[in-house]
Amino acid sequence: MSIWNTFLVWVFVLVSTSAWSSVFVYWTGSALPPAKELGLNDLVLSWNDSFSSQVKAARKQGYRVYVEVSLHQAAAAAKTGTSGVEGIVLTVRQSERAELEKSLPKLRSAHPKLRFLVLNPDAKQPQMRGSLVVKRDSVLEVSSPTAQPWIDTNLALVKIEQRSHQGQVPLYTFSWGLSDPRQQQPAATAMDYLLAVAEAGAFHADLILQLDERLQKALSNHDAEAWTLWNQVRSYARFYSDEGGQRLEATANVAVVVDDLDTTDEAMNLMARHNIPFKVLLLADLKSGNLEGFNVVVVFAKPDRGVSERIADLAAHGETVVLVDAHGSYLWQNRDAVRLNEHAVAYAVGNGKVLELSEPVTDPEMFAQDIRRLLGKESVLLSLWNGLTTVAVPYSEHAGTLKVLEFVNYAEEPLRLQVQVKGSFASIRYETPEHECCESLSPVRHNGFTEFVISDLKIAGRVRLESNRAPDSPASRE
Amino acid sequence: MPCDKRRAAALISFFLIASFVQSSKNQVLVYKKKYIMGTVFEIAAYDQSSEHASNAIEKAFREIVRLDDLLSNYKPDSALSNLNRSAHFHAEKVPSDLYRVIDQALEFSRLSDGKFDISIAPLVNLWKAALRGEGMPSRAQQEEVRGCVGYEKIELASPDRISFRSSCLQLDLGAIGKGYAVDRAAEVLHSLGIRNALINAGGSTIFAMGSPPDQTAWLVHLRDPSNKIDPQVMLKNGSVSTSEQTAPSLLGNDLAGHIIDPDTGTPLKTEFAVSAVSRTATESDALSTTLLLLGPTKGKALIKSVPDVSAIWISHEARVEIVIGGPRILFGRGLHSSISLGRIP
């Protein structure tokens, strides 16, 4: 990549990360309300025959317009259809990733004034699911019991996107589930829209929000109910739009190493679901990358000699490395093995250990719980009680102390949440889209951890943590 | 309330939604879900009016929320938590629902000679810590905590007083509370004129009222850890509950588990998942845990003393043990080709 291209990428990164999260509106109807009314300025349109006139109309209404195209259409769209367009959204499927790596630098170089955003279109509608199954003959069936509420979350996808496209804030979209397959009607409620915006915001990702046709129509027709819903969506989008001068990074003390960035990986999904803060790395990162701050490294790839040397080194320095289904001869195997069960052995290496699981992950739920156990009580960054429907993401400044915790409650109903976070914090301030900054929560500190209670987490909440510079509070148990 | 029935492969491919309405002749089907008692409660109800069905479901949910406020041992201000704090050598007055559910739980304790025991909480908590990776409890710790367990130390004085003849006894209604809540929710629906509905407490306890239009019963697929049997039951005004021990750790030894055997004081080791089919959700809920703890041989013997109950034990290796004293348990993908493996003589 040329210096100029590198410069462009970083300019793009800086511009694109000025907010924690942006919501792009995907509009398919005709009568588009003005951007001022909608309260969101980024509009995504499909590339079609009437595209030019749509762009013109949308720009008149005050929008920054993006055109959504497939990777194969990108060059043609960039060449012919970009008058008045802010950028191009490239819909990229899993199978097109390799092709994208080649095409994207060329596109950016050929069209330096256009923003090119890579879109993952395979996200899930965020939701808490039940277990009833609707059959076509209208008979309801019930499958087996689940250990805990099943949550469809896009956190793992966002983490994979962060590694896939390092120069871009992850951008995804999803289609709404259908309430009744025979009626072909989307089931999105106000709560569903809010949850979608909250999820992307909490994960510091950008979202292309698809508005179902009924909502588009109702908004165009100035329907009061629709605008009440939309004003809530606006307030949620605003809640995540301003980073307040804080440049934060997602904190992780678990590294997940893969050789293929597969966004459908269930083990990562379940780790996200269990609030295990992890970062996705490629095998090559393991050779050269800075792995400081990780307590556990999970390797879902077969290491070569260089990587296995790094693994041995990491273990020697106290980390726990888990190798999954990576049969081979490795340096640490000349030590005594402790058989953990039929499929797992452990090798003590220096201050740490290497665990080998001889088969693929058969039970991602149990695997995630195992990883949490391996972290040990002292290294767990974040624990929730009464939080079975909640996903939390910790953020810090430059891998330093924690600054912000974002919470998303997929049950969409008020929840009393008990939180324990690693570190000693004197001040805990809580804010939500409904009641912006800030409610002070009472911290209880003990043994290097801080506990507090969020009494009423509905869908979205943010906690700002201030380090303990003052003497311990009366509540402190240290 | 702890999620005491659990485990499963999530084999669910489906549409999941906040609510939906679908027509079937003159009946509309209304579906809603709500997170209560640490699980997802779902109710699907047929009625001529979707608005009426929707309101009835909301009232049923409110009843479950009310019961959670009484029966939860997670909520510090619940009636159960209050009882756990203050009933040691002191007769505490309790709400009628709490009295009722404890009374029924003790019946199952007596029936199973203590295998079903709501005073198991201190042992459950001890092993929960092990599940979280806080190390295995020592034998001394186990012995100490076992001294706090024993259903016979719970004393009921009708109509509403309960005391514990122990200084450290604690109750956990996780193995029966959801079933009780499902039964009460069914009563609410019935009182509001709903005759055909399905109530699902996280998949672990399901109660079927009536049947869907043009059907003779609700078809319910049961837990099959082997994925080879596909057991099913046609439920009409009945309930099914499933229990299974926590899956073994992939990266550790598998000593821990959330279902504790009162006889040993340690997590139950079993190859089976159990489904119990019964007339009420309270009964099926309590029985599924009891039958898991007893195993097939003793479990079959116990079921002889309980009318209208069927049960099936299935292992990961597709070993099946079945007892039919109530609704038939069917096998296979097509009901016509189904077989029944046995019946109580």
Interface residues (C-beta under 8 A of the other chain):
Chain A: Q127 M128 R129 G130 S131 L132 V133 V134 S138 V139 L140 E141 V142 S143 S144 P145 T146 A147 Q148 P149 W150 G177 L178 S179 D180 P181 R182 Q183 A187 T189 M191 D192 V322 L340 N341 H343 A344 L355 L357 V361 T362 D363 E365 M366 F367 Q369 D370 I371 R372 R373 L374 L375 G376 K377 W385 N386 L388 T389 A411 E412 E413
Chain B: C3 K5 R6 R7 A8 A9 A10 L11 I12 S13 F14 F15 L16 I17 A18 S19 F20 V21 Q22 S24 L29 Y31 K33 K34 Y35 G38 T39 V40 E42 A44 Y74 L131 R132 G133 E134 L198 N200 G202 G203 S204 I206 P212 P213 Q215 W218 L219 V220 H221 L222 R223 D224 T242 E244 T246 A247 P248 S249 L250 L251 G252 N253 D254 A273
